[in-house]
């Protein structure tokens, strides 16, 4: 009996013991085996061990339209740091830009506007002219988030604007009296934090806050739990309170503080929920930290230190093994494998004597976009590696 004549379940079992190089060689034997080996189910186990293949820790596939074999190819470039650099956008005035990525559309804040750019599906390159501009703030946009139906932005004018993505309609939420440094939104729930030392809870059905929580410190970051029952705030840590606190959404009460030991000024600048019980944070203390919210007391279970003692302005995760971080000096982007304690790769995007933080970064399966004070940088990891053909 030929290999290709074996029952599919037996063949799947045999192939599950091969690594990616062996699978690639096997696919070159004949057309029948090539088509069988190229199936996603064959590559799924391998893809889960690679960086940024779109297979999350709980098994969800983020990029189902891209064959898994192609994603494993590109994952090697992320691991090895093989990419092509480009600066698709530049501007003269120094800004604090923010990014969001939604499929083939990149949203970039530019002063008081948010501009939407299409990414070419064939090359991933940014089209230079925005196809849509969201405006309405009287000052610079500080942060914004995307939902399926809305773009929600907070500005230095203290206002929050809820833009409909489907029709020309904008709702203004007024309450903060200083700049809105951070906000998050899920399922009609909005949580915002401001320099006015308050956190406010909103809904899409009212222009007034549902609750206002005094924080007694500037609020730099906020994240709503996937369960929608709680949210976490990160403050500047200028007062004698923990910079990380978990709050109950319904009661607007502090459930607990994360980390009993902290130093003054170690503010939390960005945070991401990986799951309902796993939270990643970064900030002025130069560490990326992973918190397990199931433990009692809640505590940090893993941490990664920025080797050059730079503050970390932003992070993003692939939901599995990879973390990308943006540093405060010389536009340094670092890639981390959370199974290792040391940085995996780093890219310096700004050159001496010009120095800029990486204010925000976002990545897809093949591209990483980073926003600096005067430019948008793109790293293209889709170059074809030699290991898999």
C-alpha positions as CSV (number, residue, x, y, z in Angstrom):
1,X,0.0,0.0,0.0
2,X,1.3,3.4,-1.0
3,X,1.5,6.2,1.6
4,X,-1.2,8.2,-0.2
5,X,-3.5,5.1,0.0
6,X,-3.6,5.0,3.7
7,X,-6.8,6.1,5.5
8,X,-6.8,9.8,6.2
9,X,-7.0,9.4,10.0
10,X,-3.9,7.1,9.9
11,X,-2.1,9.5,7.7
12,X,-3.0,12.5,9.9
13,X,-1.5,10.5,12.9
14,X,1.7,9.8,11.0
15,X,2.1,13.4,9.9
16,X,1.5,14.7,13.5
17,X,5.0,13.4,14.4
18,X,6.8,15.4,11.7
19,X,8.4,18.8,12.1
20,X,7.8,21.6,9.6
21,X,11.0,20.8,7.6
22,X,9.9,17.2,7.2
23,X,6.4,18.2,6.2
24,X,7.8,20.6,3.6
25,X,10.0,17.9,2.1
26,X,7.2,15.4,2.1
27,X,4.9,17.8,0.2
28,X,7.4,17.8,-2.7
29,X,6.9,14.0,-3.3
30,X,3.9,14.2,-5.6
31,X,0.8,16.3,-6.2
32,X,-1.5,14.1,-4.2
33,X,0.6,14.3,-1.1
34,X,1.3,18.0,-1.7
35,X,-2.4,18.8,-1.5
36,X,-3.0,16.6,1.5
37,X,0.0,18.0,3.5
38,X,-1.0,21.6,2.7
39,X,-4.3,21.2,4.6
40,X,-4.6,23.4,7.7
41,X,-5.3,20.5,10.0
42,X,-1.9,19.1,9.3
43,X,-0.1,22.3,10.2
44,X,-2.3,23.3,13.2
45,X,-0.2,21.6,15.9
46,X,3.0,23.1,14.5
47,X,1.5,26.5,14.1
48,X,0.5,26.7,17.7
49,X,4.2,26.4,18.7
50,X,5.4,29.2,16.3
51,X,5.1,33.0,16.8
52,X,2.2,35.0,15.5
53,X,0.6,32.3,13.3
54,X,-2.9,33.4,14.4
55,X,-3.6,30.4,16.6
56,X,-4.2,31.7,20.1
57,X,-3.6,29.9,23.4
58,X,-7.3,28.7,23.5
59,X,-7.2,27.5,19.9
60,X,-9.0,30.4,18.2
61,X,-7.8,31.1,14.6
62,X,-7.5,34.9,14.1
63,X,-6.6,34.7,10.4
64,X,-8.7,31.8,9.0
65,X,-8.4,33.1,5.4
66,X,-4.7,32.6,5.2
67,X,-3.4,29.0,4.9
68,X,-1.6,27.8,8.0
69,X,1.4,26.6,6.0
70,X,1.9,30.2,4.7
71,X,1.7,31.6,8.3
72,X,4.3,29.1,9.5
73,X,6.6,30.3,6.8
74,X,6.2,33.9,7.8
75,X,6.5,33.0,11.5
76,X,10.1,32.1,11.0
77,X,10.8,35.6,9.8
78,X,9.2,37.0,13.0
79,X,11.5,34.7,15.0
80,X,14.6,35.6,13.0
81,X,13.9,39.3,12.7
82,X,13.9,39.1,8.8
83,X,11.8,42.0,7.5
84,X,11.7,44.8,5.0
85,X,11.4,48.3,6.5
86,X,9.5,51.3,5.2
87,X,8.3,54.7,6.3
88,X,5.0,55.2,4.5
89,X,4.0,58.4,6.2
90,X,5.9,61.4,7.6
91,X,4.7,64.7,9.1
92,X,6.6,67.8,10.4
93,X,4.9,68.6,13.7
94,X,5.7,66.3,16.7
95,X,2.5,64.4,17.7
96,X,1.5,61.6,20.1
97,X,-0.2,59.3,17.5
98,X,-2.3,56.2,18.2
99,X,-3.1,53.3,15.9
100,X,-5.7,50.6,15.4
101,X,-5.7,47.9,12.8
102,X,-8.9,46.4,11.4
103,X,-8.3,43.9,8.7
104,X,-6.9,45.8,5.7
105,X,-7.6,49.2,7.2
106,X,-5.2,51.1,9.4
107,X,-6.5,53.9,11.6
108,X,-4.1,56.6,12.6
109,X,-4.7,59.6,14.9
110,X,-3.2,62.8,13.5
111,X,-3.6,65.9,15.7
112,X,-7.4,66.4,16.1
113,X,-8.3,63.9,13.3
114,X,-8.3,60.1,12.9
115,X,-7.5,59.0,9.4
116,X,-8.4,55.6,7.9
117,X,-5.9,54.2,5.3
118,X,-6.4,51.1,3.2
119,X,-3.6,48.5,3.0
120,X,-3.2,46.9,-0.4
121,X,-4.2,43.3,-0.1
122,X,-1.5,42.1,-2.5
123,X,1.5,43.9,-1.0
124,X,0.2,45.2,2.4
125,X,1.5,48.7,1.5
126,X,-0.3,51.7,2.8
127,X,-2.3,53.8,0.4
128,X,-1.0,57.4,1.0
129,X,-4.3,59.1,0.9
130,X,-6.9,58.3,3.6
131,X,-10.3,57.2,2.4
132,X,-12.1,58.5,5.5
133,X,-11.4,61.1,8.2
134,X,-13.1,61.2,11.6
135,X,-13.0,64.7,13.2
136,X,-14.7,66.8,15.8
137,X,-12.2,67.2,18.6
138,X,-11.0,70.7,19.5
139,X,-7.6,69.4,20.6
140,X,-5.4,66.4,19.7
141,X,-6.8,62.9,19.9
142,X,-5.1,61.1,22.8
143,X,-6.6,57.6,22.4
144,X,-9.3,55.8,20.3
145,X,-10.7,52.3,20.1
146,X,-12.6,50.4,17.5
147,X,-15.7,48.3,17.8
148,X,-17.7,46.6,15.0
149,X,-20.0,49.6,14.7
150,X,-18.2,52.6,16.2
151,X,-14.9,54.4,16.5
152,X,-14.6,56.0,20.0
153,X,-12.0,58.7,20.6
154,X,-10.9,60.7,23.6
155,X,-9.1,64.0,23.2
156,X,-7.1,66.6,25.0
157,X,-10.3,68.7,25.0
158,X,-11.7,66.4,27.6
159,X,-14.4,65.1,25.3
160,X,-15.2,61.6,24.1
161,X,-16.7,61.2,20.6
162,X,-18.5,58.1,19.5
163,X,-18.4,58.0,15.6
164,X,-20.7,55.6,13.8
165,X,-18.7,53.6,11.2
166,X,-21.8,52.9,9.1
167,X,-23.4,56.3,8.9
168,X,-22.5,59.9,9.4
169,X,-23.5,60.3,13.0
170,X,-21.4,61.3,16.1
171,X,-22.4,61.2,19.8
172,X,-20.5,63.5,22.2
173,X,-19.9,62.3,25.8
174,X,-19.0,65.1,28.2
175,X,-17.8,64.8,31.7
176,X,-14.0,65.0,32.0
177,X,-12.5,68.4,32.5
178,X,-9.0,67.5,31.3
179,X,-7.5,65.3,28.6
180,X,-8.8,61.8,28.2
181,X,-5.7,59.7,28.3
182,X,-7.2,56.3,27.8
183,X,-10.5,54.5,27.1
184,X,-11.8,51.0,26.2
185,X,-15.1,49.8,24.9
186,X,-16.8,46.4,24.6
187,X,-20.5,45.5,23.9
188,X,-21.8,49.1,24.4
189,X,-19.8,49.6,27.6
190,X,-17.2,52.4,27.6
191,X,-14.6,53.1,30.4
192,X,-12.4,56.2,30.2
193,X,-9.6,57.6,32.3
194,X,-8.3,61.1,32.5
195,X,-5.7,63.5,33.7
196,X,-8.5,64.9,35.9
197,X,-7.9,61.9,38.2
198,X,-11.2,60.2,37.5
199,X,-12.4,57.1,35.7
200,X,-15.9,57.3,34.2
201,X,-18.2,54.5,33.0
202,X,-20.5,55.2,30.0
203,X,-23.0,53.5,27.8
204,X,-23.8,54.2,24.2
205,X,-27.4,55.2,25.1
206,X,-26.5,58.4,27.1
207,X,-24.2,61.3,26.8
208,X,-23.7,61.5,30.6
209,X,-21.5,59.1,32.6
210,X,-23.2,56.3,34.4
211,X,-20.6,56.4,37.2
212,X,-17.6,58.6,38.1
213,X,-14.9,57.0,40.2
214,X,-12.3,59.3,41.9
215,X,-8.8,57.8,41.4
216,X,-6.7,60.5,43.3
217,X,-4.1,60.1,40.6
218,X,-3.8,60.6,36.8
219,X,-5.2,57.6,34.8
220,X,-2.9,56.5,32.0
221,X,-4.5,53.2,30.9
222,X,-7.7,51.1,31.2
223,X,-8.9,47.7,29.9
224,X,-12.3,46.0,30.1
225,X,-12.3,42.3,30.9
226,X,-13.6,40.0,28.2
227,X,-16.3,39.0,30.7
228,X,-17.6,42.6,30.9
229,X,-17.9,42.2,34.7
230,X,-14.7,44.1,35.6
231,X,-12.1,46.5,34.3
232,X,-8.5,47.4,35.3
233,X,-7.1,50.9,35.6
234,X,-3.4,51.9,35.4
235,X,-2.4,55.2,37.1
236,X,0.7,57.4,37.2
237,X,1.7,56.1,40.6
238,X,2.3,59.6,42.0
239,X,0.2,58.9,45.2
240,X,0.5,56.3,47.9
241,X,-1.9,53.8,46.1
242,X,-1.2,50.9,43.8
243,X,-1.1,51.9,40.2
244,X,-3.0,48.8,39.1
245,X,-6.5,48.2,40.4
246,X,-9.4,45.9,39.4
247,X,-12.9,47.4,39.6
248,X,-16.4,45.8,39.5
249,X,-18.4,47.3,36.6
250,X,-21.8,47.1,38.3
251,X,-20.9,48.3,41.7
252,X,-18.1,50.7,40.6
253,X,-16.0,49.5,43.5
254,X,-12.4,48.4,43.7
255,X,-12.2,44.6,43.9
256,X,-8.4,44.4,44.5
257,X,-5.0,46.0,43.9
258,X,-2.4,44.2,41.8
259,X,1.1,44.1,43.3
260,X,1.7,45.2,46.8
261,X,5.2,46.5,46.1
262,X,5.6,49.5,43.8
263,X,7.9,52.5,43.5
264,X,6.7,56.1,43.1
265,X,6.4,57.1,39.5
266,X,6.1,53.5,38.1
267,X,3.0,54.4,36.2
268,X,1.2,51.9,33.9
269,X,1.0,53.1,30.3
270,X,-0.6,50.2,28.5
271,X,-2.4,47.0,29.3
272,X,-4.0,44.1,27.3
273,X,-6.3,41.3,28.4
274,X,-5.1,38.0,26.9
275,X,-8.0,36.1,28.5
276,X,-10.5,36.8,31.3
277,X,-7.9,35.9,33.8
278,X,-4.6,36.9,32.2
279,X,-3.5,40.6,31.9
280,X,-0.3,42.0,30.4
281,X,0.9,45.5,31.5
282,X,3.8,47.8,30.8
283,X,5.0,51.2,31.8
284,X,7.6,53.4,33.4
285,X,9.2,50.7,35.5
286,X,10.6,49.1,32.3
287,X,8.9,45.7,32.8
288,X,6.3,43.8,30.9
289,X,4.3,41.9,33.4
290,X,1.8,39.0,33.2
291,X,-0.8,38.9,35.9
292,X,-3.0,35.9,36.8
293,X,-6.3,37.2,38.1
294,X,-7.4,33.7,39.3
295,X,-4.9,33.7,42.1
296,X,-5.6,35.0,45.6
297,X,-4.0,37.4,46.1
298,X,-3.7,38.3,42.4
299,X,-0.1,38.5,41.5
300,X,2.5,38.8,38.7
301,X,3.4,35.3,37.4
302,X,5.9,36.3,34.7
303,X,7.9,39.4,33.8
304,X,10.3,40.6,31.1
305,X,12.6,43.5,31.6
306,X,13.5,46.1,28.9
307,X,17.3,45.6,28.7
308,X,18.2,49.3,28.2
309,X,16.1,50.6,31.1
310,X,13.7,52.4,28.9
311,X,10.0,53.0,29.7
312,X,7.6,50.8,27.7
313,X,4.9,52.9,26.1
314,X,2.9,50.1,24.4
315,X,2.5,46.4,24.0
316,X,0.5,44.0,21.8
317,X,0.3,40.2,22.0
318,X,-0.6,37.5,19.4
319,X,-2.7,35.7,22.1
320,X,-0.1,32.9,22.3
321,X,3.7,33.2,22.5
322,X,4.7,36.6,21.0
323,X,4.7,40.0,22.6
324,X,5.7,43.2,20.8
325,X,6.7,46.3,22.8
326,X,7.5,49.9,22.0
327,X,10.2,51.7,24.0
328,X,10.6,55.4,25.0
329,X,14.0,56.0,23.2
330,X,15.0,55.9,19.6
331,X,11.9,54.2,18.4
332,X,12.9,50.7,19.6
333,X,10.4,47.9,18.9
334,X,11.2,44.6,20.6
335,X,9.8,41.1,19.9
336,X,9.5,38.7,22.9
337,X,8.9,35.0,23.1
338,X,7.1,34.6,26.4
339,X,8.8,31.2,26.8
340,X,12.1,33.0,27.1
341,X,13.3,35.7,29.5
342,X,15.4,37.6,27.1
343,X,14.3,39.8,24.2
344,X,14.1,37.8,20.9
345,X,14.6,40.7,18.3
346,X,14.7,44.5,18.4
347,X,14.4,47.1,15.7
348,X,15.6,50.7,16.1
349,X,13.2,52.8,14.0
350,X,14.6,56.3,14.7
351,X,18.2,57.3,14.3
352,X,20.5,59.6,16.4
353,X,20.3,62.4,17.2
354,X,16.5,62.2,16.7
355,X,14.8,60.2,19.4
356,X,11.1,59.3,19.7
357,X,9.1,56.9,21.7
358,X,7.0,54.2,20.0
359,X,3.7,55.6,21.0
360,X,1.7,52.7,19.6
361,X,2.2,49.6,17.6
362,X,-0.1,47.1,15.9
363,X,0.7,43.9,13.9
364,X,-1.0,41.5,11.6
365,X,0.2,38.1,10.4
366,X,2.8,39.7,8.1
367,X,3.2,43.4,9.1
368,X,4.0,45.5,12.1
369,X,3.1,49.2,12.1
370,X,4.6,51.6,14.7
371,X,3.7,55.2,15.2
372,X,6.5,57.6,16.3
373,X,6.3,61.4,16.9
374,X,6.8,62.4,13.3
375,X,6.4,59.2,11.2
376,X,4.6,55.9,10.7
377,X,7.0,52.9,10.2
378,X,6.1,49.5,8.7
379,X,8.0,46.2,9.0
380,X,7.2,43.6,6.3
381,X,7.8,40.1,7.5
382,X,6.3,38.4,4.4
383,X,9.6,37.7,2.7
384,X,9.8,34.1,1.6
385,X,12.1,32.1,4.0
386,X,14.3,29.3,2.6
387,X,13.2,26.7,5.1
388,X,9.8,26.0,3.7
389,X,8.9,26.0,0.0
